[in-house]
Amino acid sequence: MRENDGVTSASPRPWTSASPTLPTRLIATDLDGTLLRDDKSVSPRTVAALAAAEAAGIAVFFVTGRPARWMDVVSAVLHGHGTAICGNGAAVVDLHGGPTAPRFLTVRELTAPLALGVVETLREVAPGTSFAVERTGGLHHEAAYPPLQLDLAESVAPAEKLLAPGTDAADQPVLKLLAHHPGLAPDVFLALARAAVGEDRANITRSSPTALLEISGPGVSKASTLELCCAEQGISPAEVVAFGDMPNDIEMLDWAGTSYAMGNAHPDVLAAASHLTTGNNDDGVATVIERILAER
């Protein structure tokens, strides 16, 4: 189980194996810490379970904080439509073209003025914060921002310059603003930022074990974008089974009719989900999918 970083949480629910109240039509699963093992692989058992689900007519959505270019980890398991919700809901992406050529179906951007306002607020309440800007075309960050990413930055400059009009990347929508603090505990930084910024200006969450915040436009989350995608297909929340492990999954787990926290989940996620499955290294997602299919 992950550490709680000094923030008190409700007690986690016991392990449960209840089935969805309605037949499952869509499985929504986070990736890191959930579907993926700690080595970032997808186990053969999980690959088989996802394929069996789609063969049975159940759609599979990958719902992740990752940008589209980091989706190569699931390129081998695109059995069906290959739709992913990336950037914590900021983009809906067709992955069939591969991670080097993602096709953005929907973009819910964080406008530059809102992002600049968040930068100003966090510089004031949490001195020492460094920033990165995730655009549809790649990552841009400040010189002080730590090398937490899997790829090189497109440009390095102060956030105010990265978000200014007239830059080479200004025509690329901003998907996320990332904020890192070198000294604060992760959940303390999250609570401080949410209180200072306010949910009317931005949606702030986290998925990293470090003090790294992920900041999207107001109302943009895994849950809200998943809800839009499901509405297009006539799928109700009661027909969705969702899996997650970190605070950026909580809204999605609250929205889905049936939700599972991983055994390795953050305490707040354990408290929010309606059910608990085994950890990501023990095929917790596959365990539930296999049972759903066996009971159909």
C-alpha positions in Angstrom: 0.0 0.0 0.0 1.2 3.5 -0.8 2.1 5.9 2.0 -0.4 8.6 2.9 2.2 11.4 3.0 0.9 12.6 6.4 -2.8 13.3 5.3 -5.5 11.4 7.2 -7.9 9.3 5.1 -11.0 7.4 5.7 -10.6 3.7 6.4 -10.3 1.5 3.3 -13.1 -0.9 2.4 -12.5 -4.6 2.8 -11.8 -6.7 -0.2 -15.1 -7.4 -2.0 -16.1 -9.3 -5.1 -19.6 -8.1 -5.8 -20.6 -8.0 -9.5 -22.0 -5.0 -11.4 -25.8 -4.4 -11.0 -26.2 -4.2 -14.8 -24.4 -6.1 -17.5 -21.0 -4.5 -18.1 -20.7 -2.6 -21.4 -17.4 -0.8 -20.8 -14.3 -1.3 -18.7 -12.3 1.9 -17.9 -8.9 1.3 -16.5 -6.0 3.4 -15.4 -2.6 2.3 -16.5 0.3 3.0 -14.1 -0.1 1.2 -10.8 -3.3 -0.4 -12.1 -3.2 -2.3 -15.5 0.6 -2.1 -15.8 2.9 -4.0 -13.5 5.6 -2.0 -11.8 8.0 -2.8 -14.7 5.5 -1.1 -17.0 4.6 -4.3 -18.7 1.1 -5.8 -19.3 1.0 -9.4 -18.1 0.0 -12.2 -20.5 -3.0 -12.9 -18.2 -4.2 -9.3 -18.5 -3.7 -9.2 -22.3 -5.9 -12.3 -22.5 -8.5 -10.9 -20.2 -8.8 -7.6 -22.2 -9.0 -9.6 -25.5 -11.7 -11.8 -24.0 -13.7 -8.8 -22.8 -13.7 -7.1 -26.2 -14.6 -10.4 -27.9 -17.6 -10.6 -25.5 -18.7 -7.1 -26.7 -17.3 -5.1 -23.7 -15.5 -1.9 -24.7 -12.1 -1.2 -23.1 -11.0 2.3 -22.5 -7.5 3.2 -21.2 -8.0 6.2 -19.0 -4.6 7.7 -18.0 -2.7 10.7 -17.0 -0.1 9.8 -19.6 0.2 11.8 -22.8 -0.6 10.1 -26.1 3.1 9.7 -27.0 3.6 7.4 -23.9 0.9 4.9 -24.9 3.3 2.5 -26.5 3.0 0.4 -23.3 -0.4 -0.8 -24.5 0.2 -1.0 -28.2 0.1 -4.8 -28.1 -3.3 -4.9 -26.5 -5.4 -2.7 -28.9 -7.8 -5.5 -29.7 -10.8 -3.3 -30.3 -11.3 0.4 -31.1 -8.1 1.5 -29.3 -9.6 4.6 -27.8 -7.7 6.1 -24.9 -8.5 9.1 -22.6 -5.1 10.7 -22.0 -3.9 13.6 -19.9 -6.4 13.0 -17.1 -9.3 13.7 -19.5 -7.7 16.5 -21.6 -7.7 14.4 -24.8 -9.5 11.5 -26.4 -7.1 9.7 -28.7 -7.3 7.0 -31.3 -4.2 4.9 -30.8 -4.4 2.8 -34.0 -1.8 5.0 -35.6 0.7 4.2 -32.9 2.3 6.5 -30.2 4.3 8.4 -32.9 1.1 9.3 -34.8 -1.8 9.7 -32.3 -5.0 11.0 -33.7 -6.7 13.5 -31.3 -10.4 13.0 -31.4 -11.2 15.5 -28.7 -9.1 18.1 -26.9 -10.2 19.8 -23.7 -7.5 22.4 -23.3 -6.3 24.5 -20.4 -6.3 28.0 -21.7 -3.0 30.0 -21.4 -4.6 32.8 -19.3 -5.9 30.3 -16.8 -2.6 28.4 -16.7 -0.7 31.7 -16.1 -3.0 32.5 -13.2 -2.3 29.1 -11.6 1.4 29.7 -12.1 1.2 33.0 -10.4 -0.8 31.6 -7.5 1.5 28.6 -6.9 4.6 30.7 -7.0 3.1 32.8 -4.2 1.8 30.1 -1.9 4.6 27.5 -2.6 7.9 29.2 -3.4 10.3 26.9 -5.2 7.6 25.4 -7.4 8.8 24.6 -11.0 6.5 24.1 -13.9 6.1 22.2 -17.2 3.6 22.7 -19.9 2.2 19.6 -21.7 0.9 20.5 -25.2 -0.5 18.3 -27.9 2.9 18.4 -29.6 5.1 17.7 -26.6 6.5 18.8 -23.3 8.0 22.2 -22.5 9.4 23.0 -19.0 11.4 25.4 -16.9 15.1 24.9 -16.3 14.5 24.0 -12.6 11.9 21.4 -13.4 13.3 17.9 -12.5 13.9 15.3 -15.2 10.8 13.3 -14.3 9.6 12.6 -17.9 10.3 9.8 -20.4 11.2 12.2 -23.2 13.1 15.4 -23.9 11.5 18.8 -23.7 10.6 20.7 -26.9 11.8 23.9 -25.2 13.1 25.1 -21.9 12.1 28.6 -20.5 10.2 30.2 -17.7 6.5 29.1 -17.6 5.4 32.7 -18.3 7.3 32.5 -21.6 6.2 29.0 -22.4 2.5 30.1 -22.1 2.9 33.4 -23.9 1.3 34.1 -27.3 3.5 34.1 -30.3 5.8 31.2 -29.3 6.5 28.4 -31.8 4.1 26.1 -29.9 1.4 28.6 -29.1 -1.0 27.0 -31.7 -0.8 23.7 -29.9 -3.5 23.4 -27.1 -2.3 23.0 -23.5 -3.4 19.7 -22.1 -1.8 20.0 -18.7 0.2 22.3 -16.5 2.6 20.3 -14.3 3.9 21.7 -11.0 6.7 20.2 -8.9 7.8 21.1 -5.4 11.1 19.9 -4.1 10.2 19.9 -0.4 6.5 19.5 0.3 4.9 16.1 0.8 2.8 15.2 -2.2 -0.7 15.3 -0.6 0.2 18.4 1.4 1.2 20.2 -1.9 -2.1 18.9 -3.5 -4.3 20.2 -0.6 -2.4 23.6 -0.6 -2.8 24.1 -4.4 -6.4 23.2 -4.4 -7.2 25.6 -1.6 -5.2 28.4 -3.2 -6.4 28.0 -6.8 -10.0 26.9 -6.4 -11.8 24.4 -8.6 -13.5 27.1 -10.6 -10.1 28.0 -12.1 -8.6 24.5 -12.7 -8.8 20.9 -11.8 -5.7 19.8 -9.8 -4.8 16.3 -9.0 -1.8 14.0 -8.8 -0.6 10.5 -9.7 3.1 10.5 -9.0 4.7 9.4 -5.7 6.6 12.7 -5.8 5.2 16.2 -5.2 4.1 16.6 -8.8 0.7 18.1 -9.5 -1.2 17.7 -12.7 -3.4 20.7 -13.6 -6.2 20.6 -16.2 -8.9 23.0 -17.2 -11.9 23.6 -14.9 -14.1 20.5 -14.9 -11.7 18.4 -16.9 -11.0 15.1 -15.4 -10.9 11.4 -16.2 -14.5 11.2 -15.0 -16.0 14.0 -17.0 -14.4 13.0 -20.3 -15.3 9.3 -19.7 -18.9 10.5 -19.1 -18.9 12.3 -22.5 -17.5 9.3 -24.3 -20.1 7.0 -22.7 -22.9 9.3 -23.5 -22.0 9.2 -27.1 -22.4 5.4 -27.1 -25.5 5.4 -24.9 -23.7 3.8 -22.0 -24.8 4.6 -18.5 -22.6 4.8 -15.4 -24.2 1.6 -14.1 -22.8 -0.3 -17.1 -19.2 0.9 -16.4 -16.6 -0.9 -14.3 -13.6 1.3 -13.5 -10.2 0.6 -12.0 -7.6 2.9 -10.4 -5.0 3.5 -7.8 -4.2 7.2 -7.3 -6.0 10.5 -6.5 -6.4 11.3 -10.2 -8.7 8.2 -10.4 -11.0 9.1 -7.6 -13.6 11.1 -9.6 -13.8 8.3 -12.2 -14.3 5.7 -9.5 -17.0 7.8 -8.0 -18.8 8.2 -11.3 -18.7 4.5 -12.4 -21.4 2.2 -11.3 -18.8 -0.3 -10.1 -15.4 0.7 -9.1 -12.3 -1.1 -8.0 -9.3 0.2 -6.1 -6.1 -1.8 -6.5 -4.6 -3.5 -3.5 -1.6 -1.1 -3.9 -3.8 2.0 -4.1 -3.5 5.3 -2.3 -5.5 5.3 1.0 -8.0 7.9 -0.4 -8.6 5.7 -3.4 -9.2 2.7 -1.2 -11.8 4.7 0.7 -13.5 6.0 -2.5 -13.9 2.8 -4.5 -16.9 0.5 -4.0 -14.7 -2.6 -4.2 -11.1 -3.7 -3.8 -9.1 -6.1 -6.0 -5.6 -7.4 -5.8 -2.6 -5.3 -6.7 -1.2 -4.3 -10.1 1.6 -6.9 -9.9 -1.0 -9.6 -9.1 -3.3 -9.0 -12.1 -6.0 -7.3 -10.1 -7.8 -6.0 -13.2 -7.7 -9.4 -15.0 -9.0 -11.1 -11.9 -12.2 -9.0 -12.0 -12.6 -9.2 -15.8 -12.4 -13.0 -15.7 -15.1 -13.1 -13.0 -17.4 -10.7 -15.0 -17.0 -12.9 -18.1 -17.6 -16.1 -16.1 -20.9 -14.7 -14.7 -22.3 -13.5 -18.0 
